[in-house]
Amino acid sequence: MSSVRRPTSLTTSAILPLLAFIAAVAFAGCGADSPTAPGGGVVARILVSGETFQVLLTTDEQVAAAKAAQAGGRASIPHGRIVAGTQVNAGYSWHLEDVRFVEVTIEVCDGRPSMVEAAGGPSFADGTFCPWGARVISVE
């Protein structure tokens, strides 16, 4: 006669750590509209035609590029993908991700932060923002 294995039930002590892990993963993305920078990031404040906006820099390369732009480097135009949600960009309903600083860009993504806001954030210029007249005023 062959032995038949019956499925075992999970005990409460086995389920609780699993539920805690699932909850931690689910809530990890909460607070995306918070004006404070997540750990490990540096905030660059950028001035464009009398308006300011902020971007979160998450890599050493981004921070170095922002500091070089602040010091008068040629690659001074922030170029990034517009994403819904404030993140560190207080006062707006959008923020930039994948930010890099470049010397030249196409004109279609040029503008002021208020123009991005008026267009609905990601709807502006096919979802990219690259203000030609930008000036990095702080990197903190």
Residue pairs with C-beta under 8 A, 6 or more apart in sequence:
32 85
32 86
32 87
33 85
33 86
33 87
34 86
34 87
35 86
35 88
35 90
36 88
37 43
37 56
37 88
38 56
40 58
41 56
41 57
41 58
41 88
42 56
42 57
42 58
42 62
42 63
42 66
42 139
42 140
43 54
43 55
43 56
43 57
43 88
43 138
43 139
43 140
44 54
44 55
44 57
44 66
44 70
44 78
44 99
44 136
44 138
44 139
45 52
45 53
45 54
45 136
45 137
45 138
45 139
45 140
46 52
46 53
46 54
46 55
46 78
46 131
46 134
46 135
46 136
46 137
47 134
47 135
47 136
47 137
48 112
48 113
48 131
48 133
48 134
48 135
49 112
49 131
49 133
51 112
51 113
51 114
52 113
52 137
53 89
53 91
53 92
53 96
53 113
54 88
54 89
54 90
54 95
55 78
55 80
55 88
55 89
55 95
55 96
55 99
56 87
56 88
56 95
57 63
57 66
57 99
57 139
62 99
62 100
62 101
63 139
65 73
65 75
65 100
65 101
66 78
66 101
66 136
66 139
67 136
67 139
68 75
68 101
69 75
69 76
69 78
69 101
69 136
70 136
70 137
70 138
70 139
73 101
74 103
75 101
75 102
75 103
76 101
76 103
76 134
76 135
76 136
77 101
77 102
77 103
77 104
77 105
77 130
77 131
77 132
77 134
78 96
78 99
78 100
78 101
78 129
78 130
78 131
78 134
78 136
79 99
79 100
79 101
79 102
79 105
79 109
79 128
79 129
79 130
80 96
80 97
80 98
80 99
80 100
80 128
80 129
80 130
81 96
81 97
81 98
81 127
81 128
82 94
82 95
82 96
82 116
82 121
82 122
82 124
82 125
82 127
82 128
82 129
83 94
83 95
83 96
83 97
83 121
83 122
84 93
84 94
84 121
84 122
85 93
85 94
85 95
86 92
86 93
86 94
86 95
87 95
88 95
89 95
89 96
92 113
92 116
92 117
92 121
93 117
93 121
94 116
94 117
94 121
94 122
96 129
101 136
102 130
105 130
105 132
106 130
107 132
108 125
108 126
109 124
109 125
109 126
109 128
109 129
109 130
110 130
110 131
110 132
111 124
111 125
111 129
111 131
112 131
113 131
115 124
116 124
116 129
119 125
